[in-house]
């Protein structure tokens, strides 16, 4: 049996349509799936969808408007002739076919539920909710919304009915004449690569796949191995993948040495990590280079031991991630740690300051801050900890601090710039 559709538009409403043999789309016909309907093909052969004459078009434009293909344990190159909405529906009817070349079969009885849709905004909303809920378009380091670096379209290849998932290579076609890469987006088309949402980690994997031909608007050579063939895909500007996740950092002090450790997940093109150190929070020096893992999956722990013997004061550390093209990302949090203190002298930092100062003491005391006229502008009790005082409402200039700790008094100039 063959179902031949030619020279007309068919709207599929919430019913189940099944074909025993081939679905032949003839002479540029549109098959439009809407209202959360499913078109089911129970023929596992790649020719179950055949384009005749001038070809044909299948329109989804909704995550639950699905083409269900019972591919089972077959292999071959499966082509979905996706097309954007036709002109009569307010679209432009551009062909955006997707290919899935299965090279290693899954289990018998498995199906793929295919769908794709252009998002309503440049922020890539609304996010897919099934078979997995995408919760963010954040990425990069520091972590920030990167939706303007992503094509405004999701592709869904739901293989959750498989127990043994196939291996495949994918290609995606996008519409560069529509709002998918235009609008407020800031992406560079030639940089587009495919990226997938990990159900296991509930985040965008750091791995990027394929290469884009800007003449044909096709991103091809996208690897989808069975081990992590996740259902939801986007095309992203590879300069800001979605994301290299920074999971946190810690610092510990032992025998006057500092151990700095940090965690990341899903690295992409990570060349190395640069460790810098400062004693006032303003002037920094690079002290170490730690090799990255390139492109990786999962969580990786890194650490660095600063064996410099500090006898007094505070020290800051900054971790920067550097990728293979030299682009540097500063982690969002600068960490600092008290080092061995063999003196009772108070420590004031940062100095110069643009807004606030910290005063670290090991005993209780008193602070008086004088302006250039000798007038007391701040009079505070100091506790045996790090005391923070806001100076942003003070005029720029030089001030003099008088800190009294027991019988000792310490005088130091402070610059507010």
matplotlib code that plots the C-alpha trace (Angstrom):
import matplotlib.pyplot as plt

x = [0.0, 1.2, -0.2, 0.4, -0.2, -0.1, -1.0, -2.9, -2.4, -3.4, -4.0, -3.6, -5.6, -5.4, -5.8, -3.4, -2.4, -0.6, 0.7, 1.7, 4.1, 5.3, 4.3, 4.9, 4.9, 4.4, 4.9, 5.8, 2.7, 2.6, 1.7, 1.0, 1.0, -0.8, -2.8, -0.3, -1.0, 1.1, 1.8, 3.0, 5.1, 5.3, 7.7, 11.3, 12.8, 14.4, 12.2, 9.1, 9.1, 9.5, 9.6, 8.3, 8.1, 9.2, 9.3, 7.2, 7.1, 6.3, 5.6, 5.8, 6.4, 5.5, 7.4, 4.4, 3.5, 5.3, 6.3, 6.6, 8.8, 9.0, 12.6, 13.1, 16.4, 17.0, 19.9, 20.3, 19.9, 16.5, 15.5, 12.7, 11.6, 10.9, 9.7, 8.8, 5.2, 3.8, 2.9, -0.8, 0.0, 2.1, 5.4, 7.7, 7.7, 11.5, 12.7, 14.8, 15.3, 17.0, 18.9, 19.7, 22.1, 21.9, 25.1, 24.5, 21.0, 18.9, 16.6, 13.5, 10.4, 12.0, 10.7, 11.8, 9.4, 10.6, 9.6, 11.0, 9.9, 11.0, 10.8, 8.7, 11.5, 15.2, 15.6, 14.7, 11.4, 9.4, 11.8, 11.0, 9.3, 9.1, 10.7, 13.1, 12.6, 15.1, 15.5, 18.1, 20.1, 22.9, 26.5, 30.0, 32.1, 31.1, 27.8, 25.3, 22.3, 23.7, 20.4, 21.3, 24.2, 21.8, 19.6, 16.0, 14.9, 14.8, 15.1, 13.7, 14.7, 13.0, 14.4, 13.1, 11.2, 14.5, 16.3, 19.3, 19.8, 21.2, 24.4, 23.8, 25.3, 22.9, 22.6, 20.3, 19.1, 18.0, 16.2, 18.5, 15.8, 13.6, 14.1, 16.0, 19.4, 18.4, 16.5, 18.5, 20.8, 24.5, 25.7, 28.1, 26.6, 29.9, 30.5, 27.4, 27.7, 25.2, 24.8, 22.6, 20.8, 21.8, 19.0, 21.5, 23.1, 20.1, 22.3, 23.8, 26.7, 30.0, 30.5, 30.0, 29.5, 29.6, 30.4, 28.1, 27.9, 26.6, 25.7, 23.3, 22.4, 23.3, 25.2, 26.4, 28.7, 27.0, 27.9, 25.2, 26.6, 24.3, 25.9, 24.6, 22.2, 20.1, 16.7, 17.0, 19.4, 20.2, 22.7, 25.0, 27.8, 30.8, 32.6, 30.1, 28.9, 26.1, 27.9, 31.3, 29.8, 31.8, 30.7, 32.6, 35.9, 37.4, 40.6, 42.2, 45.2, 47.7, 51.0, 50.9, 50.4, 47.2, 45.4, 43.1, 40.6, 37.8, 35.3, 34.0, 31.8, 31.4, 34.5, 34.7, 38.0, 39.6, 43.3, 44.4, 43.5, 45.5, 46.0, 46.7, 47.4, 46.9, 47.6, 45.4, 42.6, 43.8, 47.3, 47.5, 50.4, 50.1, 51.6, 50.6, 49.2, 47.2, 46.4, 42.7, 41.1, 40.2, 36.6, 35.2, 32.1, 31.2, 32.8, 36.5, 38.4, 41.4, 43.7, 46.8, 49.1, 50.7, 53.7, 54.8, 55.2, 53.1, 53.7, 51.0, 48.0, 45.4, 45.9, 43.5, 43.3, 41.6, 41.1, 40.8, 39.8, 41.6, 40.4, 42.4, 41.9, 43.1, 39.8, 39.9, 37.0, 37.2, 35.3, 32.6, 34.0, 37.3, 38.3, 40.5, 41.8, 43.6, 47.2, 49.4, 49.4, 52.4, 51.7, 49.0, 49.2, 45.8, 45.5, 43.6, 42.4, 41.9, 43.9, 43.4, 39.6, 36.7, 34.0, 34.6, 37.5, 38.1, 40.1, 41.3, 42.4, 43.0, 41.8, 39.1, 39.9, 38.8, 39.0, 39.0, 39.2, 40.3, 39.9, 42.6, 41.2, 41.7, 38.0, 36.8, 34.6, 34.3, 34.5, 33.8, 34.5, 36.7, 36.0, 38.5, 37.6, 37.4, 35.5, 33.9, 33.1, 31.3, 33.0, 31.3, 29.6, 32.9, 34.7, 37.7, 41.0, 43.5, 42.2, 44.2, 43.2, 44.0, 43.5, 43.9, 44.4, 45.0, 48.0, 49.2, 48.0, 48.5, 48.3, 47.9, 46.9, 43.9, 43.2, 39.6, 39.7]
y = [0.0, 3.5, 6.8, 9.4, 13.0, 15.4, 19.0, 19.8, 20.8, 18.3, 19.4, 16.6, 17.2, 15.2, 11.7, 8.8, 8.2, 5.0, 3.8, 0.3, 1.1, 4.4, 8.0, 9.7, 13.5, 14.7, 18.0, 20.2, 19.3, 20.3, 17.8, 19.9, 18.3, 20.4, 20.3, 17.8, 15.2, 12.3, 10.9, 7.3, 5.4, 1.7, 1.1, 0.9, 1.4, 4.8, 5.1, 5.1, 8.8, 9.3, 12.6, 12.6, 15.3, 18.6, 17.0, 17.6, 19.2, 18.2, 20.9, 20.4, 23.8, 22.4, 20.0, 17.7, 17.8, 14.6, 12.3, 8.9, 6.6, 3.0, 2.5, -0.5, -2.3, -1.0, 1.1, 3.6, 7.3, 8.7, 12.1, 14.2, 16.8, 19.5, 22.8, 26.1, 27.2, 27.8, 31.2, 30.6, 30.1, 33.3, 31.5, 31.4, 27.7, 27.2, 23.6, 22.7, 18.9, 16.9, 13.7, 10.8, 8.3, 5.2, 3.2, 0.8, -0.5, -0.2, -2.8, -4.2, -2.2, 1.1, 4.4, 7.9, 10.8, 13.7, 17.3, 20.8, 24.3, 27.9, 29.7, 32.7, 34.9, 35.4, 34.2, 30.7, 30.5, 28.5, 25.8, 22.1, 20.3, 16.7, 14.2, 16.4, 19.8, 22.4, 24.9, 27.4, 28.8, 29.8, 29.0, 30.3, 31.4, 33.5, 31.8, 34.0, 33.8, 33.0, 32.7, 35.4, 33.1, 30.3, 29.7, 30.2, 26.7, 23.4, 19.9, 17.0, 13.4, 11.4, 7.9, 7.1, 4.0, 2.3, 0.2, -0.2, 3.2, 3.4, 5.2, 7.9, 10.9, 13.9, 17.0, 20.0, 22.6, 26.0, 29.0, 32.0, 34.0, 34.0, 35.1, 32.0, 33.7, 37.3, 39.6, 40.5, 37.5, 38.2, 34.8, 34.3, 31.9, 30.3, 29.4, 27.3, 23.8, 21.4, 21.0, 18.7, 18.9, 16.2, 14.4, 12.9, 16.2, 18.5, 20.9, 21.7, 19.4, 21.1, 19.0, 20.6, 18.7, 19.2, 22.1, 24.6, 25.3, 28.8, 28.5, 25.5, 26.4, 22.9, 21.8, 18.3, 15.6, 15.7, 12.7, 11.1, 7.9, 5.6, 6.3, 9.9, 10.3, 12.9, 14.1, 17.9, 19.7, 23.4, 25.1, 27.4, 29.8, 27.7, 30.7, 30.6, 27.1, 26.4, 25.9, 25.1, 24.6, 26.0, 24.0, 25.8, 26.4, 26.0, 27.1, 25.5, 26.5, 24.1, 24.9, 28.4, 27.0, 27.4, 24.6, 25.9, 23.4, 23.8, 21.7, 22.0, 19.9, 19.5, 21.5, 22.7, 23.5, 24.2, 24.7, 25.6, 27.3, 30.4, 31.0, 34.6, 35.9, 39.3, 40.7, 43.7, 42.6, 45.1, 44.1, 40.6, 38.3, 35.0, 32.2, 29.0, 27.3, 24.1, 22.2, 21.7, 18.6, 20.0, 18.8, 16.5, 15.0, 14.9, 16.5, 17.1, 18.2, 20.5, 21.8, 23.9, 24.2, 27.5, 26.6, 30.2, 30.6, 33.6, 34.9, 37.5, 38.9, 38.0, 36.6, 36.4, 33.9, 34.3, 31.4, 32.1, 29.5, 29.9, 28.1, 27.0, 30.2, 32.3, 33.5, 34.0, 33.5, 34.7, 32.5, 34.5, 34.4, 35.7, 33.6, 34.7, 33.1, 34.1, 32.9, 32.2, 35.2, 35.5, 39.2, 41.1, 43.9, 44.8, 44.3, 46.8, 45.8, 46.7, 49.9, 51.9, 51.3, 52.3, 51.8, 49.7, 48.5, 45.4, 45.4, 42.1, 41.9, 39.1, 41.0, 43.6, 47.2, 50.6, 52.4, 56.1, 57.4, 61.1, 63.2, 65.6, 68.4, 66.2, 65.6, 62.1, 60.7, 57.2, 55.8, 52.1, 49.1, 46.4, 42.7, 39.9, 39.0, 40.7, 44.0, 45.6, 49.3, 51.0, 54.2, 54.8, 58.0, 59.5, 62.0, 60.7, 61.4, 60.4, 59.5, 58.4, 55.4, 55.1, 51.6, 50.9, 47.3, 47.1, 49.3, 49.5, 52.1, 51.7, 54.6, 54.0, 56.1, 55.0, 56.2, 56.3, 56.7]
z = [0.0, -0.8, 0.4, -2.3, -1.4, -4.3, -5.2, -1.9, 1.7, 4.4, 7.9, 10.5, 13.7, 16.9, 15.3, 14.7, 11.1, 10.2, 6.9, 6.1, 3.2, 1.9, 2.3, -1.1, -1.1, -4.6, -6.4, -3.4, -1.4, 2.3, 5.0, 8.1, 11.6, 14.1, 17.4, 19.0, 16.4, 15.4, 11.9, 12.3, 9.8, 10.5, 7.7, 8.9, 5.4, 4.8, 1.6, 3.8, 3.1, -0.7, -2.5, -6.0, -8.7, -7.3, -3.8, -0.7, 2.8, 6.3, 8.8, 12.6, 14.2, 17.7, 20.0, 20.2, 16.5, 15.8, 13.0, 14.6, 12.6, 13.6, 12.5, 14.8, 14.2, 10.7, 9.5, 6.6, 5.9, 7.1, 5.7, 7.3, 4.7, 7.4, 6.1, 7.8, 7.9, 4.4, 3.2, 3.8, 7.5, 7.8, 7.1, 4.1, 3.3, 3.3, 3.1, 6.2, 5.9, 8.6, 8.0, 10.4, 9.1, 11.4, 11.2, 14.2, 14.8, 17.9, 19.2, 17.3, 18.0, 18.7, 17.3, 16.9, 17.5, 15.4, 15.7, 15.2, 15.8, 15.4, 18.8, 19.3, 20.5, 20.1, 23.6, 22.3, 24.2, 24.6, 25.8, 25.0, 27.9, 26.5, 26.6, 28.7, 30.1, 28.9, 31.7, 30.5, 27.6, 29.9, 29.1, 28.9, 31.8, 33.5, 33.3, 31.4, 29.0, 25.5, 23.7, 21.2, 20.1, 19.2, 16.2, 17.1, 16.5, 18.5, 16.9, 18.9, 18.1, 20.9, 21.1, 24.5, 23.3, 22.5, 25.1, 22.8, 21.1, 17.6, 16.6, 14.0, 12.2, 11.9, 9.7, 10.4, 8.0, 9.2, 7.6, 7.3, 5.6, 8.7, 12.3, 13.1, 12.8, 12.4, 14.8, 17.8, 17.5, 17.5, 16.3, 13.3, 10.9, 9.9, 13.5, 13.9, 15.4, 16.9, 20.7, 22.7, 26.0, 28.4, 30.2, 32.6, 33.7, 33.0, 31.2, 27.8, 27.1, 26.4, 23.3, 19.9, 16.7, 12.9, 10.6, 8.8, 5.1, 5.0, 1.3, 1.9, 5.5, 6.6, 9.7, 8.9, 10.3, 13.7, 15.8, 17.8, 19.5, 21.4, 24.7, 24.8, 21.9, 23.7, 22.2, 22.1, 19.8, 18.9, 16.6, 18.6, 17.7, 18.8, 20.3, 23.2, 23.8, 26.1, 28.5, 30.1, 33.6, 36.5, 39.6, 42.3, 43.9, 47.3, 49.1, 52.2, 54.2, 55.6, 57.2, 55.6, 52.1, 50.1, 48.1, 45.5, 44.0, 41.5, 39.6, 36.0, 33.8, 30.0, 29.0, 25.4, 23.7, 27.1, 26.7, 30.2, 33.5, 34.5, 38.3, 39.4, 42.9, 44.6, 48.0, 47.8, 45.3, 42.7, 41.5, 40.1, 39.1, 37.1, 39.2, 37.5, 34.3, 34.7, 31.6, 30.7, 29.2, 25.8, 25.3, 27.9, 29.3, 33.0, 36.1, 36.4, 39.5, 39.3, 42.0, 42.5, 45.6, 46.3, 48.4, 49.0, 52.7, 53.7, 57.2, 57.4, 55.6, 53.1, 49.6, 46.7, 43.9, 40.5, 38.1, 34.4, 31.8, 28.4, 25.2, 22.3, 20.3, 23.2, 24.5, 28.3, 30.7, 34.3, 36.8, 38.4, 41.9, 43.2, 46.2, 49.1, 52.1, 55.3, 55.4, 58.3, 60.6, 62.8, 63.6, 65.4, 62.9, 61.3, 57.5, 55.3, 51.9, 49.1, 49.2, 47.0, 47.1, 45.0, 47.5, 50.6, 52.8, 54.8, 58.0, 59.4, 63.0, 65.4, 68.4, 69.2, 68.7, 67.4, 64.0, 63.5, 59.9, 59.3, 56.2, 55.0, 57.3, 60.4, 60.8, 62.0, 59.3, 60.6, 64.2, 64.5, 66.8, 65.2, 66.0, 65.7, 62.2, 58.8, 59.3, 56.2, 55.9, 53.0, 51.8, 48.5, 49.9, 50.8, 48.5, 46.6, 48.2, 50.9, 54.4, 57.4, 59.5, 63.2, 64.5, 68.2, 69.3, 73.0, 73.8, 70.2, 67.6, 63.9, 61.4, 57.6, 54.6, 52.6, 49.1, 47.8, 44.0]

ax = plt.figure().add_subplot(projection="3d")
ax.plot(x, y, z, "-o")
ax.set_aspect("equal")
plt.show()
